[in-house]
Amino acid sequence: EPVQNRVTLNNQSQYVVRIRNQSSVNQQRVEMTLQLPEGVSVVDFRGQTPGNYSFDESGRRLDIEPIQTLRSQEEYSYNLYLKHGLVSEGRLIATVRSANAPEPVSAVSYITTLAP
């Protein structure tokens, strides 16, 4: 179910992004990508395991270092802190795929940045 959030211009918001393996088999090389809406930038990104992340050249796509093995029913959580620098409506999209299940699964959060 999509989440809707309203944030005031130049303020920060926090999102918790969870990846859970709901299948009965371990998933290998689980990759997650976050697509940020225009005018939103990452202030901080933290996970329960140390990992690296990188941006594409537009600065709007965040690629998280793959989880090598995500066991059945295991869950990883990440805290994402964003700064909102443009009055707009947009979508934060998380996309996950693994070597076992190459068809991506996505979740969407709708973000409205309001003028002060």
Buried (B, 14 or more C-beta within 10 A) or exposed (E): EEEEBEBEBEEEBEBEBEBEBEEEEBBBEBBBBBBBBEBBBBEEBEBEEEBEBEBEEEEBBBBBBBBEEBEEEBEBEBEBBBBBBEEBEBEBBBBBBBEBBEEEEEBBBBBBBEEE
